[in-house]
Amino acid sequence: MTLFTNLSEKEKGNYLTEKVSLNNTMNSFLYFYPLADKEFIAGNYDLQLLFNSMILSGTKT
């Protein structure tokens, strides 16, 4: 997490764009396949929380 706060705004944007795209794909999968394993659903949720945490940590002053 501390590495992310040391990145430039452009680097943060590039990283999150790539990762959020993957996360959107996983969300789409879960929407069309609601019988996915609970571990997959929980992991996807945890990943969303991590991304939100990373975004918010970059806004600290």
N, C-alpha and C positions, 0 to 999 in steps of 0.2 A: 504494500500500500504506500509506503514512503517513497518508493521509486516513482510511482504514478504522480505524486505531488511535485516531483522534481522535473517532470517532463514539460516541454513547451506546450502551449495551447494547441499548436498544430499537431504535435505528436500525440497528445491526448485525444484530439479529434479523430486522427487516423486510426488509432488503436480502438477507440470505442465504436467507430463506424464499422470496422471489420467484425468486432465481437457482437455488436447489436444485430448485425445482419444475420449472423449465425443464430442468435437467440430468437430472432423473428422466425427463422425457419423452424426452429424447435417448437415455438408457439403454434405455428401453422400445423405442424405434425400433430401436436396434442389436440388441436381443435378438430381435426379430421379423424383422429384415432383416440377417442376418449378412454379406451380400455388399456392404455399404456401402463407399464409397471409403475407402481407407486414411487419407486426409487427414481425413475426418470422424471416424474412430475415434481418430486421434491427437489431433485438436483436442478431442474430448470428454474424453480422458484428461488432457490438459493443463489443461482447465477444472476437472476434479475436483481436481487437484493445487493449482491456484490457490485454490479454495475452502478446501481443508484448510489451506493456508498462511495464508490470511486469518483463519481461525478460530483457529489456533495463535498468530498474531502478536498477536491481541487478548488472549491470556492471559499475555503477558510481564509481568514485574513489574520 
